[in-house]
Amino acid sequence: MKNLILFLAVIPILQLKLFAQEGWFEQTSGTTYSLHSVHFADENVGWAVGDNGTILKTTNGGDYWFGQTSNTTKSLNKIHCIDSNTSWIIGGTVVLNTTNGGAEWTQNSISNGDTIDFQSVFFIDNNIGWLVGNGHIAGTGHYEIILKTVDGGEVWIEQDINYPDIFYTSVCFINADIGWVSGCANIYNTTNGGEEWSFQHQLCSGEHCLSSLQFTSANTGWVISQEWSSRISWGDIWKTTDGGENWISKYCGGDSSGLPIPFCVNFVDNDYGWAIADNIILATTNGGDEWTEQLNNPSYELESIYFVDNSTGWAVGGNGLILKYQEVNSVREEEIGVIPTVYDLSNNYPNPFNPTTKIKYSIPQSSNVLIKVFDILGNEIETLVNAEKPAGTYEITWYAERLPSGVYFYRLQAGSFVATKKMLLLK
C-alpha cells in the first residue's frame, strides 16, 4: 500500500517535468517590450510585433529572433503574414507592409482626412486584403470602416455594410469571395468579396465586444465575446457550423463560472484549436466542444497565439515573452549495446505509467521488426517500430500523452518470433 501511495504521488511530478521539457518552452526574444501579436508563414518563418514599433523575425522556428526596423515608435498590435516575404502590420493609425521579408517596411498612408484606428487586417494573397476598424471625425464622433485592396495596398476602396455599429473588430476570409466581419455585438457576411455585406447574427447586446473572429471553412468558425463595462468580467467562445447563421457558446469564463476569461482563439482546422484565457493556454481537439488546460501561470501576460499545425505553435506577451509549443514525439528509440542470443520482449516499465513508458526488446540476428500498440478492443493505436534492425538490444520510450487511461497491448513481430505484453496507462 505504501508503494502504491508513493507511486500515485509521483505521477504529477513526472508529468510536469515532461511537460516543461517537451511541451511549451520559452524562447529568447531579445526585447523587454510587450509583444501583442505573432504570425507564421510556415514552421520556420514568422514575426512577432509589439510596443515601441518592435518587429521581431525568425527564420528557424524561433530558435533565434532578430529585430527589424519599423520607423515608428507606435504600438504595433496585429501582424498578418501572407508568405515568407509579404506581411502586413497594423497599430492604431499605423499600417506597415513588406514584400522582401522585412528588410524594408513601408508605412502606408491611408486616410480620407479623418483619423482611422485599425483593429484587424486579413489578406488572402499578395494582392487582395481588407482592413477594418473605426474612423474619428473631429467634433462629430466616430464611425465604423472597412477597406479593401486588390493591388497589394496601392489603392484602398471603402466598403459599406449599411448596418449601425460602433466599430469593426475582426475580419476573416476563406477565399476571395466569402468572408466575415465582427463588430461590437454583430456578425456580418459577404459572398462577393465585400461588394455587398449582410447582417448575419447578433451575439450579445449592451457593453460587449467581439474579437478574434476565425473561420477554417465556409461553415465552421469561432469568435470571442467579452463584457467590458468597467472591467472585463466574463467572456464566451462562440462557434458556428452553418457559416455564421447560428452561434453556440462552447466556453464561458468569468466571475460567475470561476473559469478563466478567454481573450483570443486560433484553430488550424475544424478540430484542433487553442485559446488564451487569463494567461492560461487552453487546447481543444474536438472543435471547442471541450477545452483542457495546457499551460498555466507563465512569467508574463499572454496576448496572442498562433499554430502552423496541430503540433507546432507560438504565444507572445508581456516583457518580450515568446513561448513555443512542440508536440512530444510519441516514440524515441535507442540501441543499448547488448547482443542477445534469443528473441525477447520485456515488460514495459514503469507499469502503470503516465504518460511515458519504456519497452525493451532483443533480436539475435538482423530482422524486420514490427512493434504495434493496440487498445483493449484490439484497435490498432500506433506503430512504434517498422524497420529492418541489426542484431542488438533496443529500448523504446513511448509517450501516450493524448491517450485516455486504460489497458493497452504491445506486440513484437521479428521474423517468426511474436510476443505480446499488457500495459496500463493511468492518468
Backbone torsions as a table, in degrees:
resi	resn	phi	psi	omega
1	MET	NA	-41.6	179.2
2	LYS	-61.4	-40.9	179.5
3	ASN	-63.4	-40.1	179.9
4	LEU	-64.2	-44.8	179.7
5	ILE	-62.1	-41.1	179.3
6	LEU	-63.8	-42.8	179.8
7	PHE	-61.5	-45.8	-179.6
8	LEU	-63.8	-34.2	179.6
9	ALA	-70.0	-28.1	-177.0
10	VAL	-80.2	-23.9	-174.9
11	ILE	-52.2	-52.0	-178.8
12	PRO	-60.9	-33.3	-179.6
13	ILE	-67.2	-46.2	178.4
14	LEU	-61.2	-41.2	-178.7
15	GLN	-65.1	-39.8	-179.4
16	LEU	-65.6	-42.0	180.0
17	LYS	-63.3	-45.2	178.1
18	LEU	-60.6	-43.8	-178.5
19	PHE	-61.2	-43.5	-178.4
20	ALA	-66.6	-34.4	-176.9
21	GLN	-82.3	-37.1	-168.0
22	GLU	-113.3	-12.6	-177.3
23	GLY	-98.5	-107.6	177.2
24	TRP	-84.2	134.1	174.5
25	PHE	-143.4	154.7	-174.3
26	GLU	-85.7	138.9	174.2
27	GLN	-107.1	157.3	-179.6
28	THR	-86.8	117.4	-177.4
29	SER	-92.0	-27.2	-177.9
30	GLY	81.7	9.2	178.6
31	THR	-138.9	157.3	172.6
32	THR	-110.2	1.5	175.3
33	TYR	-71.7	143.9	177.8
34	SER	-64.9	139.3	178.4
35	LEU	-106.6	132.3	-171.7
36	HIS	-109.6	-16.2	-175.5
37	SER	-154.7	145.5	177.1
38	VAL	-139.3	141.1	179.3
39	HIS	-154.1	141.2	-178.6
40	PHE	-122.3	142.9	174.3
41	ALA	-81.8	-33.7	176.7
42	ASP	-156.3	-167.5	-174.7
43	GLU	-70.8	-11.2	-178.4
44	ASN	-109.9	-42.8	-170.5
45	VAL	-101.5	122.9	178.9
46	GLY	-158.4	168.9	179.6
47	TRP	-130.9	153.6	168.7
48	ALA	-133.2	140.3	-177.2
49	VAL	-131.7	158.1	-177.9
50	GLY	-169.5	-149.4	-174.1
51	ASP	-64.2	156.7	175.5
52	ASN	57.7	34.4	178.1
53	GLY	68.9	22.7	-175.6
54	THR	-69.9	126.5	171.6
55	ILE	-127.6	121.6	176.1
56	LEU	-116.2	141.6	177.9
57	LYS	-129.9	149.5	171.4
58	THR	-131.4	147.2	175.1
59	THR	-119.9	6.6	-179.8
60	ASN	-134.7	39.0	175.2
61	GLY	74.0	15.0	177.3
62	GLY	98.6	0.4	175.6
63	ASP	-61.7	-31.7	176.1
64	TYR	-140.0	127.9	176.5
65	TRP	-113.1	138.9	177.8
66	PHE	-132.8	151.1	-176.5
67	GLY	-81.6	150.1	173.6
68	GLN	-124.8	156.1	-174.6
69	THR	-86.2	124.1	-179.6
70	SER	-101.5	-19.2	-176.3
71	ASN	60.1	32.0	173.9
72	THR	-149.8	153.8	173.4
73	THR	-108.5	7.1	178.1
74	LYS	-70.1	156.7	174.5
75	SER	-73.3	127.4	178.8
76	LEU	-99.6	123.2	-166.1
77	ASN	-108.4	-24.2	-177.3
78	LYS	-144.2	140.3	171.1
79	ILE	-129.5	140.4	177.0
80	HIS	-134.0	111.8	179.5
81	CYS	-101.0	138.2	-177.6
82	ILE	-91.5	-43.4	174.8
83	ASP	-153.2	-169.3	-175.3
84	SER	-69.4	-11.8	179.7
85	ASN	-107.8	-32.1	-168.6
86	THR	-113.7	124.4	179.1
87	SER	-146.1	157.2	176.8
88	TRP	-127.5	141.5	179.2
89	ILE	-130.6	139.8	172.3
90	ILE	-124.9	151.1	176.7
91	GLY	-156.4	84.5	-174.9
92	GLY	67.6	-113.2	-179.8
93	THR	-87.6	-7.4	-176.1
94	VAL	-89.1	133.3	174.0
95	VAL	-129.1	120.2	-179.2
96	LEU	-120.6	149.8	171.6
97	ASN	-148.2	156.2	176.2
98	THR	-133.7	147.8	174.6
99	THR	-123.5	7.1	-179.4
100	ASN	-130.4	38.1	175.4
101	GLY	73.4	14.0	178.4
102	GLY	95.8	1.8	174.3
103	ALA	-59.1	-33.6	174.0
104	GLU	-136.2	132.8	173.6
105	TRP	-112.3	125.5	-178.0
106	THR	-100.5	130.7	177.0
107	GLN	-88.2	122.9	-178.4
108	ASN	-88.3	135.1	176.0
109	SER	-96.8	101.5	-177.8
110	ILE	-119.4	102.2	-178.0
111	SER	-162.4	145.3	172.6
112	ASN	-114.4	30.7	-178.3
113	GLY	100.1	-12.4	178.4
114	ASP	-105.0	168.8	174.0
115	THR	-93.1	124.9	-178.0
116	ILE	-110.0	128.1	178.3
117	ASP	-105.8	103.5	-175.1
118	PHE	-83.9	137.9	-176.5
119	GLN	-110.5	-27.0	-173.6
120	SER	-155.5	148.2	177.9
121	VAL	-136.3	140.5	179.5
122	PHE	-150.1	128.7	175.3
123	PHE	-122.7	142.6	175.4
124	ILE	-99.0	-18.7	173.4
125	ASP	-157.9	-169.7	-176.2
126	ASN	-66.8	-18.1	-174.7
127	ASN	-108.1	-41.2	-168.8
128	ILE	-101.0	122.9	-179.9
129	GLY	-159.6	170.4	-176.8
130	TRP	-134.6	149.9	170.3
131	LEU	-125.5	137.7	176.3
132	VAL	-132.0	154.5	178.8
133	GLY	172.0	-140.8	177.6
134	ASN	-145.3	145.4	178.3
135	GLY	-103.7	154.4	-179.6
136	HIS	-120.8	125.8	177.0
137	ILE	-109.2	122.1	-176.1
138	ALA	-56.2	123.8	175.7
139	GLY	83.3	-8.9	-177.1
140	THR	-123.6	-2.1	177.4
141	GLY	103.0	-150.5	-175.2
142	HIS	-134.1	167.6	-179.2
143	TYR	-148.4	156.2	178.9
144	GLU	-80.3	151.2	-176.3
145	ILE	-146.0	142.1	172.5
146	ILE	-135.9	130.0	-178.4
147	LEU	-121.8	145.3	178.5
148	LYS	-128.6	144.3	171.9
149	THR	-126.4	145.9	175.8
150	VAL	-121.0	6.6	-178.6
151	ASP	-131.8	35.8	175.9
152	GLY	69.5	25.7	175.5
153	GLY	95.6	3.1	176.6
154	GLU	-65.7	-42.2	179.5
155	VAL	-131.0	135.7	176.4
156	TRP	-116.4	131.8	-178.2
157	ILE	-115.0	129.5	179.9
158	GLU	-76.6	134.9	176.0
159	GLN	-111.4	153.3	-174.3
160	ASP	-121.9	126.4	177.5
161	ILE	-87.0	-22.1	178.1
162	ASN	59.3	41.6	175.8
163	TYR	-146.5	131.2	-174.5
164	PRO	-67.4	130.7	174.8
165	ASP	-151.7	169.5	-179.8
166	ILE	-84.0	-48.5	174.9
167	PHE	-163.4	167.3	177.4
168	TYR	-101.1	140.5	-171.8
169	THR	-111.5	-33.5	-176.5
170	SER	-145.9	150.8	175.4
171	VAL	-136.9	140.8	-178.4
172	CYS	-150.0	133.3	175.8
173	PHE	-127.0	149.8	174.3
174	ILE	-106.0	-16.1	171.9
175	ASN	-158.2	-170.5	-175.6
176	ALA	-68.0	-16.8	-175.3
177	ASP	-107.1	-45.0	-168.3
178	ILE	-98.3	122.5	-179.8
179	GLY	-156.7	174.1	-177.6
180	TRP	-139.4	152.8	172.5
181	VAL	-131.9	140.0	174.0
182	SER	-108.3	146.0	175.5
183	GLY	-114.4	-150.2	178.5
184	CYS	-65.9	-39.1	-177.9
185	ALA	-140.5	-5.3	-169.4
186	ASN	-116.9	153.6	174.0
187	ILE	-113.6	135.6	179.2
188	TYR	-123.8	151.7	-174.8
189	ASN	-135.7	147.1	172.5
190	THR	-132.4	148.0	175.9
191	THR	-121.4	8.6	179.0
192	ASN	-136.1	40.3	174.4
193	GLY	72.4	14.8	178.3
194	GLY	97.5	2.2	174.8
195	GLU	-61.0	-36.1	175.2
196	GLU	-134.5	135.3	176.7
197	TRP	-118.4	141.5	-179.9
198	SER	-121.0	137.4	170.3
199	PHE	-64.9	132.6	-174.4
200	GLN	-113.6	-47.7	-174.6
201	HIS	-161.4	143.4	171.6
202	GLN	-105.0	117.2	-175.8
203	LEU	-86.6	-29.3	-176.5
204	CYS	-157.1	177.4	-178.6
205	SER	-141.0	172.2	179.4
206	GLY	77.1	-148.2	-175.2
207	GLU	-87.4	76.2	-179.1
208	HIS	-125.1	166.7	178.3
209	CYS	-147.3	132.4	174.1
210	LEU	-95.0	147.5	179.3
211	SER	-158.0	172.1	173.4
212	SER	57.2	42.3	178.7
213	LEU	-70.1	131.4	178.4
214	GLN	-149.9	137.0	172.8
215	PHE	-122.9	139.2	175.2
216	THR	-106.2	-8.8	176.3
217	SER	-157.7	178.1	-179.4
218	ALA	-65.5	-19.1	-177.4
219	ASN	-108.4	-32.8	-167.2
220	THR	-106.6	125.6	179.4
221	GLY	-154.9	170.8	-178.3
222	TRP	-140.3	153.8	173.0
223	VAL	-153.2	153.8	178.1
224	ILE	-108.2	136.9	171.5
225	SER	-117.0	142.8	178.6
226	GLN	-135.6	145.7	172.8
227	GLU	-94.6	128.8	-170.1
228	TRP	-140.5	40.4	-177.8
229	SER	-61.9	-57.0	176.2
230	SER	-119.0	-29.5	174.1
231	ARG	-154.8	160.1	178.6
232	ILE	-74.9	109.1	-174.0
233	SER	-104.9	-16.8	173.3
234	TRP	-161.3	164.1	178.7
235	GLY	-156.7	145.5	-179.9
236	ASP	-118.1	147.9	165.4
237	ILE	-103.4	115.5	-179.1
238	TRP	-101.8	148.7	179.5
239	LYS	-131.7	143.1	172.4
240	THR	-123.5	144.7	174.8
241	THR	-123.1	10.3	178.6
242	ASP	-129.5	36.1	174.2
243	GLY	75.6	16.2	176.6
244	GLY	101.9	-0.3	178.8
245	GLU	-69.0	-38.5	179.1
246	ASN	-133.7	145.5	-178.3
247	TRP	-130.3	142.8	178.6
248	ILE	-124.8	132.3	176.5
249	SER	-72.3	122.6	-178.5
250	LYS	-104.5	-13.5	-179.6
251	TYR	-158.1	130.4	178.7
252	CYS	-129.4	118.2	178.5
253	GLY	-118.1	153.2	178.0
254	GLY	149.1	-165.3	-172.2
255	ASP	-57.3	-46.9	-174.1
256	SER	-75.0	-33.0	-176.5
257	SER	-85.8	-26.0	-175.1
258	GLY	78.2	0.6	178.5
259	LEU	-90.0	155.3	178.1
260	PRO	-63.2	150.2	-176.6
261	ILE	-88.5	121.2	-178.0
262	PRO	-70.0	145.5	-177.7
263	PHE	-117.8	-41.7	178.8
264	CYS	-152.4	156.4	178.0
265	VAL	-128.6	156.0	174.2
266	ASN	-149.0	124.2	178.5
267	PHE	-117.6	143.0	175.9
268	VAL	-98.1	-19.7	175.0
269	ASP	-159.1	-166.7	-176.6
270	ASN	-71.0	-11.9	-175.7
271	ASP	-112.2	-49.3	-170.4
272	TYR	-91.1	124.2	179.9
273	GLY	-153.0	165.9	-179.5
274	TRP	-137.4	154.1	177.4
275	ALA	-141.3	146.7	169.8
276	ILE	-99.4	129.8	-179.1
277	ALA	-143.0	109.1	179.0
278	ASP	51.0	46.6	179.1
279	ASN	66.6	17.3	173.3
280	ILE	-112.0	138.3	175.6
281	ILE	-98.6	121.6	177.9
282	LEU	-104.3	149.6	-179.9
283	ALA	-133.9	149.1	176.5
284	THR	-136.8	146.2	176.0
285	THR	-118.5	5.9	-178.9
286	ASN	-132.6	40.7	173.1
287	GLY	74.8	15.1	179.2
288	GLY	97.8	0.8	177.2
289	ASP	-65.0	-33.1	176.9
290	GLU	-135.6	139.0	178.6
291	TRP	-122.2	137.6	176.7
292	THR	-123.5	148.1	179.6
293	GLU	-75.3	126.4	-178.3
294	GLN	-106.9	-31.3	179.0
295	LEU	-151.1	138.2	-178.3
296	ASN	-133.0	149.1	173.5
297	ASN	55.3	57.9	171.4
298	PRO	-69.5	173.2	-174.9
299	SER	-63.6	-37.3	-175.6
300	TYR	-138.4	171.3	-177.1
301	GLU	-61.1	134.8	176.4
302	LEU	-91.9	143.8	-176.6
303	GLU	-130.9	-24.6	-175.4
304	SER	-151.7	149.8	-179.0
305	ILE	-143.1	141.9	178.5
306	TYR	-150.9	132.6	176.5
307	PHE	-117.5	139.8	175.9
308	VAL	-89.3	-25.5	173.9
309	ASP	-156.2	-172.8	-173.2
310	ASN	-79.6	7.1	179.8
311	SER	-128.4	-4.2	-176.0
312	THR	-139.8	124.2	-179.8
313	GLY	-159.4	173.6	-177.9
314	TRP	-137.4	151.7	172.2
315	ALA	-135.2	144.4	-179.3
316	VAL	-129.7	162.1	-178.7
317	GLY	-170.8	-150.1	-173.2
318	GLY	-67.1	154.0	176.5
319	ASN	58.7	32.6	177.6
320	GLY	73.6	19.8	-176.9
321	LEU	-67.6	127.7	170.3
322	ILE	-130.1	123.7	176.3
323	LEU	-115.1	142.1	175.3
324	LYS	-119.4	140.4	174.2
325	TYR	-107.4	125.6	174.3
326	GLN	-125.6	117.0	-176.4
327	GLU	-61.3	143.1	177.9
328	VAL	-60.8	130.4	171.6
329	ASN	-66.1	129.3	-172.5
330	SER	-71.6	-23.2	-176.0
331	VAL	-137.6	134.0	170.5
332	ARG	-134.5	133.0	-176.3
333	GLU	-127.1	142.7	175.3
334	GLU	-142.8	147.5	175.6
335	GLU	-87.4	133.9	-175.8
336	ILE	-106.3	10.7	161.5
337	GLY	83.8	11.3	179.5
338	VAL	-107.3	122.9	178.5
339	ILE	-87.2	114.5	-175.9
340	PRO	-85.9	171.5	176.5
341	THR	-107.4	-14.1	-179.3
342	VAL	-138.6	160.3	171.7
343	TYR	-72.8	143.9	-179.9
344	ASP	-158.5	143.7	171.7
345	LEU	-125.2	116.7	-175.7
346	SER	-86.1	163.0	171.9
347	ASN	-67.6	139.6	177.6
348	ASN	-67.3	155.6	177.5
349	TYR	-147.9	141.3	-7.3
350	PRO	-69.4	164.5	177.8
351	ASN	-154.1	112.0	6.2
352	PRO	-64.4	165.8	-178.0
353	PHE	-141.0	161.5	177.3
354	ASN	-165.5	114.5	-15.1
355	PRO	-100.5	15.6	-172.4
356	THR	-119.3	138.5	174.5
357	THR	-143.5	160.0	-179.6
358	LYS	-114.9	140.3	-179.8
359	ILE	-126.7	123.2	-179.2
360	LYS	-110.0	137.8	176.4
361	TYR	-141.2	157.1	-177.4
362	SER	-131.6	140.8	175.3
363	ILE	-133.7	125.8	-174.9
364	PRO	-78.9	-11.3	179.3
365	GLN	-148.6	163.4	-180.0
366	SER	-56.8	128.5	-174.7
367	SER	-147.6	154.8	169.6
368	ASN	-81.8	116.9	-174.5
369	VAL	-104.5	129.5	176.2
370	LEU	-128.7	117.9	177.0
371	ILE	-124.6	123.6	-179.3
372	LYS	-126.5	154.6	176.3
373	VAL	-111.3	138.3	179.7
374	PHE	-128.3	152.6	173.3
375	ASP	-86.8	-178.1	-173.4
376	ILE	-68.1	-17.5	177.9
377	LEU	-91.2	-1.8	179.7
378	GLY	91.0	6.1	177.8
379	ASN	-76.1	135.6	178.9
380	GLU	-71.7	127.0	-177.9
381	ILE	-98.7	-46.1	-175.0
382	GLU	-163.6	147.7	171.2
383	THR	-97.7	118.4	-178.0
384	LEU	-86.1	-39.4	179.0
385	VAL	-141.2	138.3	172.5
386	ASN	-153.6	81.8	-173.5
387	ALA	-161.5	158.7	172.1
388	GLU	-77.3	126.7	-176.0
389	LYS	-123.6	137.7	172.5
390	PRO	-71.9	164.3	179.2
391	ALA	-55.6	137.4	-179.6
392	GLY	163.2	178.3	175.3
393	THR	-113.1	131.9	-172.7
394	TYR	-127.0	153.2	177.3
395	GLU	-130.3	127.0	178.9
396	ILE	-103.8	135.2	168.4
397	THR	-105.0	119.9	-176.8
398	TRP	-112.6	128.3	177.9
399	TYR	-102.5	121.0	-177.7
400	ALA	-115.0	38.0	-172.8
401	GLU	-58.4	-35.3	-173.9
402	ARG	-92.1	-2.7	-177.7
403	LEU	-92.0	150.9	176.8
404	PRO	-77.5	163.3	175.2
405	SER	-58.7	148.1	177.7
406	GLY	156.8	178.9	178.6
407	VAL	-89.0	133.2	177.5
408	TYR	-130.4	156.9	178.8
409	PHE	-123.0	141.9	173.1
410	TYR	-122.6	137.3	-173.7
411	ARG	-126.2	130.4	175.6
412	LEU	-103.6	130.1	171.7
413	GLN	-126.7	118.5	179.5
414	ALA	-140.0	109.9	-172.6
415	GLY	62.3	-127.4	178.5
416	SER	-92.0	-1.9	-178.4
417	PHE	-85.2	130.0	177.1
418	VAL	-135.4	132.9	177.8
419	ALA	-146.1	145.7	-179.1
420	THR	-130.9	138.2	178.4
421	LYS	-129.7	158.9	-178.6
422	LYS	-108.8	144.5	175.7
423	MET	-141.8	159.9	-175.2
424	LEU	-125.2	118.7	173.2
425	LEU	-92.2	118.8	-175.1
426	LEU	-124.9	105.9	-178.4
427	LYS	-101.3	NA	NA
